[in-house]
Amino acid sequence: MNIRSIIHKLFEIGAVKFGSFTLKSGITSPVYIDLRTTISNPKLLSDIGEALYEKVRHCTFDLICGVPYTALPFATVISVDHNIPMILRRKEKKEYGTGKQIEGIYAPGHRCLIIEDVITSGKSVMETAASLLQENLIVEDIAVFVDREQGGAKHLAEKGFAVHSICTITEIVNALREDQKINAEIAISVLKFIKQHQLYV
């Protein structure tokens, strides 16, 4: 399945929505991307995982780690399909047992590829990277399905990470507009919103 077909499928299952949505930041957005719904569509989940892998197959890494929680299924698909060890970052450190925040088998000096579903500010990626770096893992590359083009990818690049994105909000909107899935008014409002709400400039 090519990227345009994936975009259409995401729109069909409601993973890409247009309207009025309050984001975590409190900002009202005309577009909302919720890739959690892909867990109910195994074929689509697999296609996204493969697209992410193809984007970074030239990179060097020993492990992969999905940003919790939405990116975990994508990381799992890549791990299973390509026999790449996966580790898991807990959002909160365990207060019992081993007290680990990073689960799995790894060693200092291993290179870890971070998988993310959507980058807006890049904060979630930075939190995951910080936890991995504390374990003396090497983090250089980040694979993300959607770049919302609001400055997050640029911010991560300035921190020294290479961000490999599959598609941007602009590309999604243009693909859906060209195939008459959305009208010009919606497309213009989304592109205007993205331009006016840059988190990092």
C-alpha positions as CSV (number, residue, x, y, z in Angstrom):
1,M,0.0,0.0,0.0
2,N,1.5,3.4,-1.0
3,I,1.4,6.4,1.3
4,R,-1.5,8.1,-0.5
5,S,-3.6,4.9,0.0
6,I,-2.7,4.9,3.7
7,I,-3.8,8.5,4.0
8,H,-7.2,7.6,2.4
9,K,-7.6,4.7,4.7
10,L,-6.8,6.8,7.8
11,F,-9.4,9.3,6.7
12,E,-12.0,6.5,6.1
13,I,-11.6,5.0,9.6
14,G,-11.6,8.5,11.3
15,A,-8.0,8.6,12.2
16,V,-7.8,11.9,10.4
17,K,-10.7,14.2,11.3
18,F,-11.6,17.8,10.4
19,G,-13.7,20.1,12.5
20,S,-12.9,21.8,15.8
21,F,-10.7,20.0,18.3
22,T,-9.0,21.1,21.5
23,L,-5.5,19.9,21.6
24,K,-3.4,19.0,24.7
25,S,-1.9,22.5,24.6
26,G,-5.4,24.0,24.8
27,I,-5.3,25.3,21.2
28,T,-8.4,24.7,19.1
29,S,-7.3,22.9,15.9
30,P,-9.3,22.3,12.6
31,V,-7.6,18.9,12.2
32,Y,-7.1,16.0,14.6
33,I,-5.0,12.9,14.0
34,D,-5.6,9.9,16.2
35,L,-3.7,6.9,15.0
36,R,-4.8,4.8,18.0
37,T,-7.7,3.6,15.8
38,T,-5.2,1.7,13.6
39,I,-4.9,-1.1,16.2
40,S,-8.3,-2.3,15.1
41,N,-7.1,-2.6,11.5
42,P,-4.2,-5.1,11.3
43,K,-3.5,-4.5,7.6
44,L,-3.3,-0.8,8.0
45,L,-1.2,-1.1,11.2
46,S,1.2,-3.4,9.2
47,D,1.3,-1.0,6.3
48,I,2.3,1.9,8.5
49,G,4.9,-0.1,10.3
50,E,6.4,-1.1,6.9
51,A,6.4,2.5,5.7
52,L,8.2,3.6,8.8
53,Y,10.8,0.8,8.5
54,E,11.4,1.6,4.8
55,K,12.1,5.2,5.7
56,V,14.9,4.3,8.1
57,R,16.2,1.0,6.9
58,H,19.4,2.8,5.8
59,C,20.0,4.0,9.4
60,T,22.1,2.1,11.9
61,F,20.3,0.8,15.1
62,D,20.3,-2.2,17.3
63,L,16.9,-1.6,19.1
64,I,13.7,0.2,18.6
65,C,11.5,2.0,21.1
66,G,8.0,3.3,20.5
67,V,7.0,6.5,22.3
68,P,4.2,5.5,24.7
69,Y,1.5,4.8,24.0
70,T,0.2,5.3,20.4
71,A,3.5,4.4,18.7
72,L,4.0,1.1,20.6
73,P,1.9,-1.0,18.1
74,F,4.0,0.4,15.2
75,A,7.2,-0.4,16.9
76,T,5.9,-3.9,17.7
77,V,5.0,-4.5,14.1
78,I,8.5,-3.5,12.9
79,S,10.1,-5.6,15.6
80,V,8.2,-8.7,14.7
81,D,8.3,-8.3,10.9
82,H,12.0,-7.4,10.7
83,N,13.4,-9.3,13.8
84,I,14.6,-6.2,15.5
85,P,14.8,-6.2,19.3
86,M,12.4,-3.8,21.0
87,I,12.6,-2.1,24.3
88,L,9.8,-0.3,26.1
89,R,9.8,3.0,28.1
90,R,7.4,3.3,30.9
91,K,5.7,6.7,31.3
92,E,6.4,6.5,35.0
93,K,9.2,4.6,36.7
94,K,8.2,1.5,38.6
95,E,8.0,2.0,42.3
96,Y,8.2,-1.7,43.0
97,G,10.2,-4.8,41.9
98,T,13.2,-3.8,39.8
99,G,12.2,-0.1,39.6
100,K,12.9,0.0,35.9
101,Q,11.7,2.7,33.5
102,I,13.1,0.9,30.4
103,E,12.0,-2.7,29.9
104,G,13.7,-5.2,27.7
105,I,17.2,-6.4,27.1
106,Y,19.8,-3.8,26.1
107,A,23.4,-2.7,26.9
108,P,25.2,0.6,27.1
109,G,26.3,1.7,23.7
110,H,23.4,0.1,21.8
111,R,21.8,2.4,19.2
112,C,18.1,2.8,19.6
113,L,15.7,4.1,16.9
114,I,12.7,6.0,18.3
115,I,9.3,5.4,16.7
116,E,6.6,8.1,17.0
117,D,3.1,8.5,15.5
118,V,2.7,12.2,15.3
119,I,5.2,15.0,16.1
120,T,3.8,18.4,17.1
121,S,6.1,20.0,19.7
122,G,8.4,17.0,20.0
123,K,8.0,16.9,23.8
124,S,7.1,13.2,24.0
125,V,10.0,12.2,21.8
126,M,12.4,14.3,24.0
127,E,11.1,12.6,27.1
128,T,11.6,9.1,25.6
129,A,15.1,10.1,24.3
130,A,16.1,11.4,27.8
131,S,15.1,8.1,29.4
132,L,17.1,6.1,26.9
133,L,20.1,8.4,27.1
134,Q,20.1,8.0,30.9
135,E,20.6,4.2,30.3
136,N,23.7,5.1,28.1
137,L,21.9,4.2,24.9
138,I,22.7,6.1,21.7
139,V,19.8,7.9,20.1
140,E,20.3,9.5,16.8
141,D,17.3,8.7,14.6
142,I,13.5,9.2,15.0
143,A,10.9,7.7,12.6
144,V,7.6,9.5,12.7
145,F,4.5,8.9,10.6
146,V,3.0,12.4,10.6
147,D,4.8,15.7,11.1
148,R,2.3,18.4,12.0
149,E,4.7,21.0,10.8
150,Q,4.4,23.1,13.9
151,G,8.1,23.2,14.8
152,G,8.6,19.9,16.6
153,A,10.7,18.3,14.0
154,K,12.9,21.4,13.7
155,H,13.3,21.6,17.5
156,L,14.4,17.9,17.6
157,A,16.8,18.5,14.7
158,E,18.4,21.4,16.7
159,K,18.9,19.0,19.5
160,G,20.9,16.8,17.2
161,F,18.3,14.2,16.2
162,A,17.6,13.1,12.6
163,V,13.9,13.1,12.1
164,H,12.5,10.9,9.3
165,S,8.8,11.6,8.6
166,I,6.5,9.7,6.3
167,C,4.1,12.6,5.6
168,T,3.2,16.1,6.7
169,I,-0.1,17.7,7.5
170,T,0.2,19.6,4.2
171,E,0.7,16.4,2.2
172,I,-2.3,14.8,3.9
173,V,-4.5,17.8,3.3
174,N,-3.4,18.1,-0.3
175,A,-3.9,14.4,-1.0
176,L,-7.5,14.4,0.4
177,R,-8.3,17.7,-1.4
178,E,-7.0,16.4,-4.7
179,D,-9.2,13.3,-4.4
180,Q,-12.2,15.4,-3.3
181,K,-12.4,13.9,0.2
182,I,-12.4,17.4,1.7
183,N,-13.3,20.7,0.2
184,A,-11.1,23.7,-0.5
185,E,-12.4,25.6,2.5
186,I,-11.3,22.9,4.9
187,A,-8.0,22.6,3.3
188,I,-7.3,26.3,3.4
189,S,-8.3,26.5,7.1
190,V,-6.0,23.7,8.1
191,L,-3.0,25.1,6.2
192,K,-3.6,28.5,7.6
193,F,-3.8,27.1,11.2
194,I,-0.5,25.3,10.7
195,K,1.2,28.4,9.5
196,Q,-0.1,30.5,12.3
197,H,0.6,28.1,15.1
198,Q,4.3,27.5,15.1
199,L,5.5,26.2,18.5
200,Y,9.2,26.7,17.6
201,V,10.4,29.3,15.1
